[in-house]
């Protein structure tokens, strides 16, 4: 038995041009959400174990193996971690320049992930406003018909015009609520990826074999300094 879309079509036609614009926005919003979900899945947004394994390998003092692990993974976090490990492992590249390159790479990755989220947010903001605009226009038409009726006012004319006018408000809210919720969730996924990325890159720059040796030497120098000051103090007391 074929589906009958006549009631839905009648409601859309009753809502007028504004209702059709809201429907078009709903199609665009749904396309953006589905597209971002597919993009996140294909880009490996939720696969972060490989990047974590590469960072642990780096911390264990195996930079070449860590770089290979990061390059072998598919995901935005692993991509930036590979840049960080390559920069830190390059003796000819200063830490400041390596950090700049990592920041540039991370910003490009995050910008790519956020592409399409702004239009979704805009749809969530515009849809209820368009619905309200359609309601105001519908109310104006209803009162014009009421005025044209003169003294022979039929309450059915006014009530019918009101419920038709409210259709666009209901349509706008029906589009805005899911769009705003989807935008908030997608934005949170990008923010979470940013946090994981920052943590991984910070560990690359603050840990590893070279840093461990530097910390040991610093601790040794500090210990020698303390011992020297203690020896001087004891010598002064002996005198």
N, CA and C atoms as a LAMMPS dump frame, in Angstrom:
ITEM: TIMESTEP
0
ITEM: NUMBER OF ATOMS
717
ITEM: BOX BOUNDS ff ff ff
-5.0000000000000000e+02 5.0000000000000000e+02
-5.0000000000000000e+02 5.0000000000000000e+02
-5.0000000000000000e+02 5.0000000000000000e+02
ITEM: ATOMS id mol type element x y z
1 1 1 N 0.852 -1.197 0
2 1 2 C 0 0 0
3 1 3 C 0.883 1.241 0
4 2 1 N 0.759 2.105 -0.994
5 2 2 C 1.627 3.285 -1.052
6 2 3 C 1.311 4.255 0.08
7 3 1 N 2.35 4.946 0.502
8 3 2 C 2.185 5.922 1.575
9 3 3 C 1.482 7.167 1.044
10 4 1 N 0.634 7.735 1.891
11 4 2 C -0.113 8.929 1.511
12 4 3 C 0.494 10.136 2.228
13 5 1 N 1.16 10.988 1.474
14 5 2 C 1.791 12.184 2.031
15 5 3 C 0.921 13.432 1.863
16 6 1 N -0.337 13.205 1.498
17 6 2 C -1.212 14.354 1.249
18 6 3 C -1.394 15.239 2.483
19 7 1 N -1.636 14.66 3.695
20 7 2 C -1.784 15.54 4.88
21 7 3 C -0.54 16.378 5.15
22 8 1 N 0.622 15.77 4.982
23 8 2 C 1.859 16.52 5.213
24 8 3 C 2.025 17.624 4.184
25 9 1 N 1.722 17.307 2.954
26 9 2 C 1.821 18.319 1.895
27 9 3 C 0.846 19.465 2.131
28 10 1 N -0.342 19.113 2.614
29 10 2 C -1.326 20.155 2.905
30 10 3 C -0.832 21.089 4.009
31 11 1 N -0.199 20.521 5.038
32 11 2 C 0.33 21.354 6.124
33 11 3 C 1.433 22.279 5.612
34 12 1 N 2.298 21.74 4.759
35 12 2 C 3.387 22.556 4.219
36 12 3 C 2.839 23.691 3.355
37 13 1 N 1.835 23.378 2.562
38 13 2 C 1.241 24.421 1.723
39 13 3 C 0.512 25.458 2.567
40 14 1 N -0.097 25.016 3.663
41 14 2 C -0.785 25.965 4.543
42 14 3 C 0.208 26.914 5.204
43 15 1 N 1.409 26.406 5.484
44 15 2 C 2.431 27.241 6.114
45 15 3 C 3.02 28.277 5.187
46 16 1 N 2.846 28.097 3.903
47 16 2 C 3.322 29.089 2.949
48 16 3 C 4.804 28.942 2.614
49 17 1 N 5.342 30.002 2.049
50 17 2 C 6.732 29.984 1.586
51 17 3 C 7.707 29.777 2.742
52 18 1 N 7.419 30.39 3.881
53 18 2 C 8.323 30.272 5.027
54 18 3 C 8.464 28.821 5.457
55 19 1 N 7.349 28.073 5.419
56 19 2 C 7.416 26.664 5.808
57 19 3 C 8.305 25.866 4.86
58 20 1 N 8.247 26.162 3.595
59 20 2 C 9.106 25.455 2.636
60 20 3 C 10.575 25.813 2.851
61 21 1 N 10.846 27.053 3.245
62 21 2 C 12.23 27.428 3.567
63 21 3 C 12.727 26.646 4.793
64 22 1 N 11.842 26.504 5.776
65 22 2 C 12.216 25.743 6.979
66 22 3 C 12.479 24.281 6.621
67 23 1 N 11.663 23.733 5.74
68 23 2 C 11.897 22.349 5.294
69 23 3 C 13.243 22.225 4.592
70 24 1 N 13.563 23.205 3.755
71 24 2 C 14.865 23.179 3.075
72 24 3 C 16.004 23.24 4.084
73 25 1 N 15.851 24.064 5.121
74 25 2 C 16.879 24.139 6.17
75 25 3 C 17.011 22.82 6.914
76 26 1 N 15.892 22.143 7.122
77 26 2 C 15.961 20.852 7.806
78 26 3 C 16.733 19.825 6.977
79 27 1 N 16.549 19.872 5.678
80 27 2 C 17.292 18.953 4.799
81 27 3 C 18.788 19.262 4.849
82 28 1 N 19.12 20.547 4.818
83 28 2 C 20.54 20.937 4.89
84 28 3 C 21.144 20.521 6.231
85 29 1 N 20.397 20.735 7.325
86 29 2 C 20.905 20.369 8.656
87 29 3 C 21.126 18.861 8.756
88 30 1 N 20.168 18.083 8.279
89 30 2 C 20.318 16.629 8.329
90 30 3 C 21.513 16.173 7.493
91 31 1 N 21.701 16.796 6.344
92 31 2 C 22.843 16.456 5.489
93 31 3 C 24.164 16.776 6.178
94 32 1 N 24.233 17.925 6.852
95 32 2 C 25.446 18.309 7.555
96 32 3 C 25.757 17.339 8.689
97 33 1 N 24.742 16.966 9.457
98 33 2 C 24.968 16.059 10.593
99 33 3 C 25.445 14.699 10.108
100 34 1 N 24.746 14.141 9.13
101 34 2 C 25.147 12.826 8.612
102 34 3 C 26.54 12.906 7.984
103 35 1 N 26.799 13.987 7.261
104 35 2 C 28.116 14.147 6.644
105 35 3 C 29.234 14.23 7.667
106 36 1 N 29.015 14.977 8.769
107 36 2 C 30.044 15.094 9.801
108 36 3 C 30.253 13.767 10.517
109 37 1 N 29.191 13.018 10.764
110 37 2 C 29.348 11.706 11.403
111 37 3 C 30.178 10.771 10.528
112 38 1 N 29.885 10.774 9.244
113 38 2 C 30.661 9.932 8.321
114 38 3 C 32.111 10.41 8.266
115 39 1 N 32.311 11.718 8.221
116 39 2 C 33.667 12.266 8.176
117 39 3 C 34.449 11.911 9.438
118 40 1 N 33.824 12.061 10.595
119 40 2 C 34.495 11.725 11.858
120 40 3 C 34.866 10.259 11.898
121 41 1 N 33.973 9.415 11.41
122 41 2 C 34.248 7.975 11.438
123 41 3 C 35.39 7.63 10.478
124 42 1 N 35.343 8.161 9.279
125 42 2 C 36.382 7.841 8.298
126 42 3 C 37.733 8.443 8.684
127 43 1 N 37.729 9.579 9.358
128 43 2 C 38.991 10.221 9.752
129 43 3 C 39.609 9.586 10.992
130 44 1 N 38.901 8.662 11.624
131 44 2 C 39.444 8.014 12.818
132 44 3 C 39.421 8.902 14.046
133 45 1 N 38.399 9.731 14.149
134 45 2 C 38.338 10.674 15.266
135 45 3 C 38.282 9.964 16.613
136 46 1 N 37.603 8.828 16.653
137 46 2 C 37.428 8.116 17.923
138 46 3 C 38.452 6.998 18.115
139 47 1 N 39.406 6.862 17.191
140 47 2 C 40.452 5.85 17.347
141 47 3 C 41.73 6.541 17.834
142 48 1 N 41.932 6.53 19.147
143 48 2 C 43.047 7.259 19.751
144 48 3 C 44.067 6.333 20.397
145 49 1 N 43.814 5.01 20.366
146 49 2 C 44.734 4.094 21.034
147 49 3 C 46.103 4.082 20.364
148 50 1 N 46.121 4.209 19.037
149 50 2 C 47.402 4.185 18.322
150 50 3 C 48.281 5.366 18.681
151 51 1 N 47.687 6.546 18.805
152 51 2 C 48.45 7.732 19.188
153 51 3 C 48.982 7.582 20.613
154 52 1 N 48.168 7.025 21.495
155 52 2 C 48.605 6.814 22.872
156 52 3 C 49.765 5.813 22.926
157 53 1 N 49.691 4.763 22.103
158 53 2 C 50.773 3.775 22.061
159 53 3 C 52.063 4.408 21.537
160 54 1 N 51.951 5.295 20.546
161 54 2 C 53.135 5.968 20.008
162 54 3 C 53.779 6.862 21.061
163 55 1 N 52.964 7.563 21.842
164 55 2 C 53.511 8.428 22.891
165 55 3 C 54.198 7.59 23.969
166 56 1 N 53.616 6.457 24.337
167 56 2 C 54.249 5.587 25.336
168 56 3 C 55.579 5.039 24.823
169 57 1 N 55.615 4.69 23.535
170 57 2 C 56.869 4.214 22.951
171 57 3 C 57.923 5.315 22.98
172 58 1 N 57.511 6.55 22.699
173 58 2 C 58.435 7.679 22.781
174 58 3 C 58.964 7.854 24.199
175 59 1 N 58.094 7.728 25.178
176 59 2 C 58.504 7.887 26.573
177 59 3 C 59.456 6.784 27.005
178 60 1 N 59.394 5.64 26.352
179 60 2 C 60.29 4.529 26.669
180 60 3 C 61.649 4.66 25.993
181 61 1 N 61.837 5.735 25.234
182 61 2 C 63.139 5.975 24.631
183 61 3 C 63.327 5.362 23.261
184 62 1 N 62.25 5.152 22.505
185 62 2 C 62.341 4.57 21.167
186 62 3 C 61.698 5.53 20.167
187 63 1 N 62.401 6.602 19.812
188 63 2 C 61.793 7.625 18.944
189 63 3 C 61.448 7.126 17.544
190 64 1 N 62.322 6.295 16.952
191 64 2 C 62.05 5.809 15.597
192 64 3 C 60.809 4.933 15.574
193 65 1 N 60.709 4.031 16.535
194 65 2 C 59.524 3.166 16.601
195 65 3 C 58.273 3.984 16.889
196 66 1 N 58.387 4.998 17.735
197 66 2 C 57.24 5.841 18.053
198 66 3 C 56.76 6.595 16.819
199 67 1 N 57.711 7.106 16.026
200 67 2 C 57.345 7.834 14.817
201 67 3 C 56.657 6.911 13.816
202 68 1 N 57.153 5.688 13.687
203 68 2 C 56.525 4.725 12.783
204 68 3 C 55.113 4.376 13.244
205 69 1 N 54.951 4.211 14.563
206 69 2 C 53.618 3.911 15.091
207 69 3 C 52.643 5.047 14.817
208 70 1 N 53.079 6.274 15.039
209 70 2 C 52.189 7.415 14.821
210 70 3 C 51.824 7.559 13.344
211 71 1 N 52.799 7.347 12.46
212 71 2 C 52.525 7.467 11.03
213 71 3 C 51.615 6.351 10.537
214 72 1 N 51.677 5.192 11.194
215 72 2 C 50.862 4.06 10.756
216 72 3 C 49.405 4.197 11.155
217 73 1 N 49.132 5.065 12.122
218 73 2 C 47.762 5.239 12.594
219 73 3 C 47.012 6.216 11.703
220 74 1 N 45.685 6.075 11.746
221 74 2 C 44.821 6.942 10.947
222 74 3 C 43.922 7.72 11.895
223 75 1 N 44.222 8.999 12.069
224 75 2 C 43.42 9.804 12.974
225 75 3 C 44.046 11.165 13.188
226 76 1 N 43.262 12.147 13.563
227 76 2 C 43.799 13.505 13.755
228 76 3 C 44.804 13.592 14.888
229 77 1 N 44.582 12.854 15.975
230 77 2 C 45.528 12.898 17.101
231 77 3 C 46.864 12.294 16.69
232 78 1 N 46.821 11.153 16.043
233 78 2 C 48.059 10.509 15.595
234 78 3 C 48.797 11.375 14.583
235 79 1 N 48.068 12.093 13.753
236 79 2 C 48.693 12.969 12.758
237 79 3 C 49.521 14.066 13.424
238 80 1 N 48.962 14.688 14.447
239 80 2 C 49.683 15.753 15.14
240 80 3 C 50.799 15.193 15.999
241 81 1 N 50.578 14.024 16.606
242 81 2 C 51.626 13.384 17.404
243 81 3 C 52.83 13.05 16.536
244 82 1 N 52.596 12.6 15.32
245 82 2 C 53.698 12.311 14.404
246 82 3 C 54.515 13.564 14.111
247 83 1 N 53.841 14.686 13.928
248 83 2 C 54.548 15.947 13.694
249 83 3 C 55.379 16.323 14.918
250 84 1 N 54.818 16.123 16.111
251 84 2 C 55.537 16.459 17.341
252 84 3 C 56.763 15.573 17.535
253 85 1 N 56.618 14.281 17.315
254 85 2 C 57.75 13.361 17.485
255 85 3 C 58.827 13.648 16.451
256 86 1 N 58.433 13.902 15.21
257 86 2 C 59.41 14.208 14.17
258 86 3 C 60.172 15.489 14.502
259 87 1 N 59.469 16.503 15.006
260 87 2 C 60.135 17.749 15.364
261 87 3 C 61.073 17.6 16.543
262 88 1 N 60.651 16.838 17.566
263 88 2 C 61.489 16.652 18.753
264 88 3 C 62.699 15.779 18.45
265 89 1 N 62.525 14.838 17.516
266 89 2 C 63.616 13.915 17.203
267 89 3 C 64.619 14.522 16.233
268 90 1 N 64.307 15.663 15.673
269 90 2 C 65.209 16.329 14.736
270 90 3 C 66.183 17.213 15.524
271 91 1 N 67.454 16.837 15.597
272 91 2 C 68.393 17.621 16.406
273 91 3 C 68.664 19.016 15.838
274 92 1 N 68.384 19.216 14.561
275 92 2 C 68.644 20.504 13.936
276 92 3 C 67.485 21.491 14.113
277 93 1 N 66.378 21.024 14.703
278 93 2 C 65.195 21.867 14.866
279 93 3 C 65.021 22.225 16.339
280 94 1 N 65.028 23.511 16.628
281 94 2 C 64.857 23.964 18.006
282 94 3 C 63.449 23.637 18.497
283 95 1 N 63.336 23.505 19.823
284 95 2 C 62.039 23.18 20.414
285 95 3 C 60.987 24.217 20.081
286 96 1 N 61.379 25.479 20.058
287 96 2 C 60.412 26.541 19.765
288 96 3 C 59.85 26.389 18.358
289 97 1 N 60.717 26.092 17.394
290 97 2 C 60.249 25.907 16.015
291 97 3 C 59.403 24.65 15.886
292 98 1 N 59.804 23.6 16.606
293 98 2 C 59.014 22.373 16.571
294 98 3 C 57.624 22.608 17.14
295 99 1 N 57.548 23.366 18.219
296 99 2 C 56.241 23.674 18.807
297 99 3 C 55.381 24.509 17.852
298 100 1 N 56.006 25.428 17.144
299 100 2 C 55.261 26.231 16.175
300 100 3 C 54.687 25.35 15.064
301 101 1 N 55.469 24.407 14.609
302 101 2 C 55.004 23.513 13.552
303 101 3 C 53.856 22.63 14.051
304 102 1 N 53.973 22.161 15.292
305 102 2 C 52.899 21.349 15.877
306 102 3 C 51.628 22.181 16.035
307 103 1 N 51.78 23.427 16.476
308 103 2 C 50.618 24.302 16.636
309 103 3 C 49.944 24.552 15.29
310 104 1 N 50.749 24.762 14.255
311 104 2 C 50.188 24.981 12.914
312 104 3 C 49.442 23.748 12.425
313 105 1 N 50.055 22.589 12.614
314 105 2 C 49.42 21.35 12.174
315 105 3 C 48.144 21.072 12.956
316 106 1 N 48.188 21.28 14.278
317 106 2 C 47.001 21.042 15.09
318 106 3 C 45.861 21.976 14.74
319 107 1 N 46.192 23.248 14.486
320 107 2 C 45.156 24.211 14.11
321 107 3 C 44.498 23.825 12.79
322 108 1 N 45.289 23.338 11.841
323 108 2 C 44.736 22.917 10.552
324 108 3 C 43.812 21.716 10.718
325 109 1 N 44.211 20.77 11.569
326 109 2 C 43.382 19.581 11.804
327 109 3 C 42.061 19.963 12.457
328 110 1 N 42.109 20.819 13.476
329 110 2 C 40.894 21.225 14.172
330 110 3 C 39.974 22.044 13.267
331 111 1 N 40.561 22.881 12.427
332 111 2 C 39.756 23.659 11.488
333 111 3 C 39.045 22.732 10.509
334 112 1 N 39.73 21.691 10.098
335 112 2 C 39.108 20.726 9.181
336 112 3 C 37.953 19.985 9.859
337 113 1 N 38.139 19.652 11.133
338 113 2 C 37.083 18.945 11.86
339 113 3 C 35.87 19.843 12.107
340 114 1 N 36.106 21.141 12.294
341 114 2 C 34.998 22.058 12.578
342 114 3 C 34.284 22.538 11.311
343 115 1 N 34.801 22.195 10.145
344 115 2 C 34.188 22.635 8.902
345 115 3 C 32.763 22.079 8.801
346 116 1 N 31.804 22.948 8.626
347 116 2 C 30.407 22.545 8.528
348 116 3 C 29.627 22.716 9.813
349 117 1 N 30.312 22.906 10.937
350 117 2 C 29.599 23.079 12.204
351 117 3 C 28.983 24.47 12.324
352 118 1 N 29.644 25.454 11.767
353 118 2 C 29.105 26.812 11.831
354 118 3 C 27.78 26.935 11.086
355 119 1 N 27.641 26.404 9.86
356 119 2 C 26.328 26.452 9.202
357 119 3 C 25.236 25.727 9.993
358 120 1 N 25.604 24.626 10.662
359 120 2 C 24.623 23.911 11.472
360 120 3 C 24.158 24.774 12.645
361 121 1 N 25.097 25.467 13.273
362 121 2 C 24.732 26.38 14.358
363 121 3 C 23.848 27.512 13.84
364 122 1 N 24.162 28.003 12.656
365 122 2 C 23.372 29.084 12.062
366 122 3 C 21.942 28.63 11.773
367 123 1 N 21.784 27.405 11.3
368 123 2 C 20.441 26.876 11.042
369 123 3 C 19.661 26.764 12.35
370 124 1 N 20.337 26.314 13.402
371 124 2 C 19.67 26.226 14.692
372 124 3 C 19.202 27.566 15.216
373 125 1 N 19.882 28.632 14.839
374 125 2 C 19.485 29.969 15.275
375 125 3 C 18.419 30.582 14.367
376 126 1 N 18.507 30.301 13.06
377 126 2 C 17.592 30.937 12.108
378 126 3 C 16.229 30.26 12.044
379 127 1 N 16.181 28.958 12.236
380 127 2 C 14.92 28.229 12.062
381 127 3 C 13.795 28.755 12.949
382 128 1 N 14.002 28.942 14.257
383 128 2 C 12.888 29.482 15.058
384 128 3 C 12.523 30.911 14.687
385 129 1 N 13.505 31.699 14.254
386 129 2 C 13.197 33.072 13.837
387 129 3 C 12.353 33.075 12.573
388 130 1 N 12.673 32.182 11.655
389 130 2 C 11.855 32.072 10.451
390 130 3 C 10.445 31.603 10.795
391 131 1 N 10.371 30.663 11.743
392 131 2 C 9.051 30.209 12.183
393 131 3 C 8.237 31.334 12.782
394 132 1 N 8.881 32.161 13.585
395 132 2 C 8.183 33.313 14.175
396 132 3 C 7.759 34.304 13.094
397 133 1 N 8.624 34.507 12.109
398 133 2 C 8.266 35.4 11.005
399 133 3 C 7.038 34.886 10.265
400 134 1 N 7.018 33.563 10.01
401 134 2 C 5.853 32.994 9.339
402 134 3 C 4.59 33.135 10.167
403 135 1 N 4.721 33.004 11.481
404 135 2 C 3.558 33.163 12.35
405 135 3 C 3.036 34.596 12.321
406 136 1 N 3.94 35.569 12.363
407 136 2 C 3.534 36.971 12.313
408 136 3 C 2.824 37.276 10.989
409 137 1 N 3.383 36.777 9.903
410 137 2 C 2.738 36.999 8.596
411 137 3 C 1.364 36.351 8.556
412 138 1 N 1.26 35.134 9.099
413 138 2 C -0.027 34.45 9.131
414 138 3 C -1.048 35.183 9.987
415 139 1 N -0.609 35.727 11.108
416 139 2 C -1.527 36.476 11.964
417 139 3 C -2 37.755 11.264
418 140 1 N -1.101 38.385 10.548
419 140 2 C -1.497 39.586 9.797
420 140 3 C -2.574 39.246 8.772
421 141 1 N -2.373 38.13 8.05
422 141 2 C -3.376 37.711 7.063
423 141 3 C -4.701 37.372 7.74
424 142 1 N -4.632 36.726 8.902
425 142 2 C -5.867 36.356 9.607
426 142 3 C -6.646 37.594 10.029
427 143 1 N -5.958 38.591 10.544
428 143 2 C -6.654 39.799 10.975
429 143 3 C -7.147 40.621 9.791
430 144 1 N -6.478 40.539 8.677
431 144 2 C -6.97 41.225 7.476
432 144 3 C -8.277 40.595 7.01
433 145 1 N -8.34 39.263 7.063
434 145 2 C -9.587 38.598 6.7
435 145 3 C -10.695 38.949 7.691
436 146 1 N -10.295 39.057 8.969
437 146 2 C -11.277 39.418 9.99
438 146 3 C -11.809 40.833 9.745
439 147 1 N -10.93 41.736 9.333
440 147 2 C -11.342 43.108 9.043
441 147 3 C -12.241 43.157 7.813
442 148 1 N -11.885 42.331 6.81
443 148 2 C -12.688 42.331 5.591
444 148 3 C -14.089 41.779 5.832
445 149 1 N -14.241 40.925 6.856
446 149 2 C -15.56 40.359 7.144
447 149 3 C -16.509 41.39 7.713
448 150 1 N -15.95 42.47 8.26
449 150 2 C -16.8 43.533 8.795
450 150 3 C -17.576 43.081 10.014
451 151 1 N -18.868 43.425 10.029
452 151 2 C -19.702 43.093 11.184
453 151 3 C -20.083 41.624 11.219
454 152 1 N -19.976 40.945 10.092
455 152 2 C -20.31 39.516 10.047
456 152 3 C -19.055 38.687 10.321
457 153 1 N -18.588 38.769 11.542
458 153 2 C -17.356 38.085 11.925
459 153 3 C -17.657 36.624 12.219
460 154 1 N -16.883 35.76 11.598
461 154 2 C -16.996 34.329 11.854
462 154 3 C -15.79 33.903 12.696
463 155 1 N -15.986 33.438 13.932
464 155 2 C -14.85 33.03 14.762
465 155 3 C -13.997 31.943 14.114
466 156 1 N -14.611 31.15 13.249
467 156 2 C -13.851 30.087 12.588
468 156 3 C -12.767 30.655 11.685
469 157 1 N -13.016 31.835 11.124
470 157 2 C -12.013 32.454 10.259
471 157 3 C -10.773 32.823 11.06
472 158 1 N -10.997 33.415 12.24
473 158 2 C -9.868 33.824 13.073
474 158 3 C -9.13 32.623 13.638
475 159 1 N -9.875 31.66 14.174
476 159 2 C -9.215 30.48 14.755
477 159 3 C -8.475 29.683 13.697
478 160 1 N -9.068 29.572 12.509
479 160 2 C -8.383 28.857 11.431
480 160 3 C -7.115 29.563 11.01
481 161 1 N -7.16 30.889 10.951
482 161 2 C -5.959 31.635 10.581
483 161 3 C -4.869 31.531 11.623
484 162 1 N -5.259 31.446 12.9
485 162 2 C -4.255 31.352 13.972
486 162 3 C -3.528 30.021 13.931
487 163 1 N -4.252 28.919 13.809
488 163 2 C -3.553 27.63 13.83
489 163 3 C -2.682 27.439 12.586
490 164 1 N -3.121 27.997 11.49
491 164 2 C -2.277 27.94 10.291
492 164 3 C -1.017 28.774 10.488
493 165 1 N -1.168 29.935 11.124
494 165 2 C -0.008 30.8 11.349
495 165 3 C 0.99 30.154 12.295
496 166 1 N 0.497 29.383 13.283
497 166 2 C 1.387 28.753 14.258
498 166 3 C 2.15 27.555 13.686
499 167 1 N 1.777 27.109 12.519
500 167 2 C 2.469 25.969 11.905
501 167 3 C 3.959 26.27 11.703
502 168 1 N 4.25 27.476 11.251
503 168 2 C 5.649 27.797 10.967
504 168 3 C 6.489 27.857 12.245
505 169 1 N 5.882 28.316 13.351
506 169 2 C 6.621 28.313 14.615
507 169 3 C 6.941 26.892 15.044
508 170 1 N 5.949 26.008 14.941
509 170 2 C 6.186 24.606 15.29
510 170 3 C 7.252 23.991 14.375
511 171 1 N 7.173 24.317 13.085
512 171 2 C 8.171 23.787 12.157
513 171 3 C 9.566 24.298 12.451
514 172 1 N 9.677 25.603 12.744
515 172 2 C 10.992 26.165 13.059
516 172 3 C 11.602 25.552 14.302
517 173 1 N 10.798 25.362 15.345
518 173 2 C 11.314 24.743 16.568
519 173 3 C 11.676 23.276 16.34
520 174 1 N 10.914 22.594 15.51
521 174 2 C 11.207 21.187 15.223
522 174 3 C 12.538 21.018 14.508
523 175 1 N 12.926 22.02 13.762
524 175 2 C 14.227 21.972 13.087
525 175 3 C 15.339 22.469 14.002
526 176 1 N 15.062 23.516 14.775
527 176 2 C 16.112 24.149 15.582
528 176 3 C 16.581 23.247 16.724
529 177 1 N 15.661 22.583 17.41
530 177 2 C 16.045 21.797 18.587
531 177 3 C 17.015 20.669 18.231
532 178 1 N 16.712 19.821 17.234
533 178 2 C 17.7 18.786 16.874
534 178 3 C 19.005 19.368 16.326
535 179 1 N 18.909 20.476 15.586
536 179 2 C 20.119 21.068 15.008
537 179 3 C 21.049 21.579 16.104
538 180 1 N 20.493 22.247 17.113
539 180 2 C 21.316 22.767 18.209
540 180 3 C 21.907 21.624 19.019
541 181 1 N 21.105 20.59 19.278
542 181 2 C 21.609 19.439 20.035
543 181 3 C 22.733 18.736 19.28
544 182 1 N 22.543 18.544 17.981
545 182 2 C 23.583 17.883 17.173
546 182 3 C 24.846 18.728 17.118
547 183 1 N 24.687 20.036 16.986
548 183 2 C 25.858 20.918 16.946
549 183 3 C 26.635 20.849 18.25
550 184 1 N 25.933 20.866 19.379
551 184 2 C 26.609 20.808 20.676
552 184 3 C 27.378 19.496 20.826
553 185 1 N 26.781 18.389 20.4
554 185 2 C 27.45 17.093 20.522
555 185 3 C 28.674 17.013 19.607
556 186 1 N 28.53 17.445 18.369
557 186 2 C 29.653 17.405 17.428
558 186 3 C 30.783 18.322 17.893
559 187 1 N 30.432 19.499 18.392
560 187 2 C 31.447 20.428 18.891
561 187 3 C 32.181 19.825 20.087
562 188 1 N 31.465 19.103 20.923
563 188 2 C 32.097 18.455 22.079
564 188 3 C 33.088 17.384 21.628
565 189 1 N 32.789 16.677 20.552
566 189 2 C 33.721 15.677 20.041
567 189 3 C 35.02 16.333 19.568
568 190 1 N 34.892 17.494 18.93
569 190 2 C 36.089 18.209 18.474
570 190 3 C 36.884 18.724 19.673
571 191 1 N 36.199 19.252 20.675
572 191 2 C 36.888 19.748 21.867
573 191 3 C 37.609 18.617 22.599
574 192 1 N 36.963 17.464 22.686
575 192 2 C 37.6 16.31 23.327
576 192 3 C 38.851 15.883 22.567
577 193 1 N 38.77 15.891 21.245
578 193 2 C 39.938 15.569 20.432
579 193 3 C 41.055 16.584 20.661
580 194 1 N 40.702 17.849 20.795
581 194 2 C 41.687 18.898 21.067
582 194 3 C 42.381 18.649 22.401
583 195 1 N 41.629 18.274 23.417
584 195 2 C 42.212 18.014 24.731
585 195 3 C 43.175 16.826 24.692
586 196 1 N 42.747 15.751 24.03
587 196 2 C 43.615 14.572 23.908
588 196 3 C 44.865 14.91 23.119
589 197 1 N 44.712 15.717 22.079
590 197 2 C 45.843 16.135 21.255
591 197 3 C 46.843 16.951 22.077
592 198 1 N 46.349 17.897 22.867
593 198 2 C 47.221 18.716 23.7
594 198 3 C 47.979 17.869 24.717
595 199 1 N 47.28 16.923 25.326
596 199 2 C 47.925 16.052 26.316
597 199 3 C 49.041 15.237 25.674
598 200 1 N 48.768 14.667 24.516
599 200 2 C 49.77 13.832 23.846
600 200 3 C 50.987 14.651 23.424
601 201 1 N 50.754 15.815 22.849
602 201 2 C 51.866 16.657 22.386
603 201 3 C 52.696 17.149 23.569
604 202 1 N 52.036 17.516 24.665
605 202 2 C 52.765 17.967 25.847
606 202 3 C 53.66 16.866 26.387
607 203 1 N 53.179 15.642 26.379
608 203 2 C 54.01 14.521 26.846
609 203 3 C 55.207 14.289 25.936
610 204 1 N 55.019 14.523 24.644
611 204 2 C 56.145 14.364 23.72
612 204 3 C 57.227 15.395 24.009
613 205 1 N 56.82 16.624 24.317
614 205 2 C 57.799 17.691 24.517
615 205 3 C 58.378 17.718 25.923
616 206 1 N 57.71 17.127 26.88
617 206 2 C 58.2 17.191 28.258
618 206 3 C 58.768 15.875 28.753
619 207 1 N 58.605 14.818 27.998
620 207 2 C 59.126 13.52 28.41
621 207 3 C 59.974 12.933 27.3
622 208 1 N 60.458 11.728 27.528
623 208 2 C 61.323 11.103 26.545
624 208 3 C 62.733 10.961 27.079
625 209 1 N 63.601 10.251 26.364
626 209 2 C 64.954 9.977 26.858
627 209 3 C 65.791 11.22 27.091
628 210 1 N 65.704 12.189 26.17
629 210 2 C 66.522 13.385 26.338
630 210 3 C 66.079 14.181 27.549
631 211 1 N 64.753 14.305 27.727
632 211 2 C 64.235 15.061 28.856
633 211 3 C 64.573 14.375 30.173
634 212 1 N 64.499 13.039 30.164
635 212 2 C 64.819 12.304 31.39
636 212 3 C 66.26 12.543 31.801
637 213 1 N 67.179 12.501 30.803
638 213 2 C 68.58 12.772 31.12
639 213 3 C 68.796 14.183 31.602
640 214 1 N 68.074 15.126 30.98
641 214 2 C 68.204 16.514 31.397
642 214 3 C 67.716 16.704 32.826
643 215 1 N 66.59 16.053 33.165
644 215 2 C 66.068 16.167 34.518
645 215 3 C 67.032 15.566 35.526
646 216 1 N 67.646 14.415 35.17
647 216 2 C 68.596 13.801 36.074
648 216 3 C 69.808 14.704 36.291
649 217 1 N 70.271 15.33 35.182
650 217 2 C 71.426 16.214 35.322
651 217 3 C 71.071 17.442 36.143
652 218 1 N 69.843 17.957 35.925
653 218 2 C 69.409 19.112 36.697
654 218 3 C 69.29 18.774 38.172
655 219 1 N 68.717 17.593 38.447
656 219 2 C 68.581 17.168 39.832
657 219 3 C 69.946 16.957 40.468
658 220 1 N 70.883 16.386 39.672
659 220 2 C 72.232 16.176 40.198
660 220 3 C 72.925 17.491 40.491
661 221 1 N 72.766 18.465 39.589
662 221 2 C 73.38 19.771 39.813
663 221 3 C 72.794 20.446 41.034
664 222 1 N 71.474 20.329 41.193
665 222 2 C 70.834 20.921 42.359
666 222 3 C 71.329 20.255 43.627
667 223 1 N 71.498 18.902 43.584
668 223 2 C 71.999 18.2 44.762
669 223 3 C 73.417 18.611 45.094
670 224 1 N 74.247 18.754 44.055
671 224 2 C 75.632 19.19 44.301
672 224 3 C 75.653 20.586 44.909
673 225 1 N 74.764 21.453 44.418
674 225 2 C 74.726 22.809 44.941
675 225 3 C 74.335 22.819 46.415
676 226 1 N 73.34 21.989 46.748
677 226 2 C 72.914 21.913 48.146
678 226 3 C 74.033 21.384 49.022
679 227 1 N 74.717 20.332 48.54
680 227 2 C 75.825 19.769 49.314
681 227 3 C 76.931 20.802 49.488
682 228 1 N 77.179 21.597 48.408
683 228 2 C 78.22 22.612 48.509
684 228 3 C 77.866 23.673 49.534
685 229 1 N 76.632 24.119 49.523
686 229 2 C 76.203 25.119 50.504
687 229 3 C 76.283 24.563 51.918
688 230 1 N 75.935 23.278 52.058
689 230 2 C 76.013 22.676 53.386
690 230 3 C 77.461 22.588 53.861
691 231 1 N 78.347 22.241 52.944
692 231 2 C 79.768 22.156 53.313
693 231 3 C 80.3 23.516 53.724
694 232 1 N 79.919 24.574 53.002
695 232 2 C 80.372 25.913 53.345
696 232 3 C 79.85 26.319 54.719
697 233 1 N 78.589 25.996 54.966
698 233 2 C 78.004 26.344 56.256
699 233 3 C 78.703 25.624 57.392
700 234 1 N 78.947 24.323 57.162
701 234 2 C 79.641 23.565 58.21
702 234 3 C 81.051 24.097 58.433
703 235 1 N 81.712 24.503 57.357
704 235 2 C 83.069 25.052 57.491
705 235 3 C 83.009 26.348 58.278
706 236 1 N 82.009 27.171 58.01
707 236 2 C 81.893 28.428 58.729
708 236 3 C 81.638 28.192 60.208
709 237 1 N 80.816 27.191 60.526
710 237 2 C 80.569 26.886 61.933
711 237 3 C 81.804 26.369 62.63
712 238 1 N 82.652 25.593 61.853
713 238 2 C 83.861 25.033 62.464
714 238 3 C 84.806 26.141 62.872
715 239 1 N 84.86 27.218 62.047
716 239 2 C 85.722 28.331 62.405
717 239 3 C 85.174 29.069 63.609
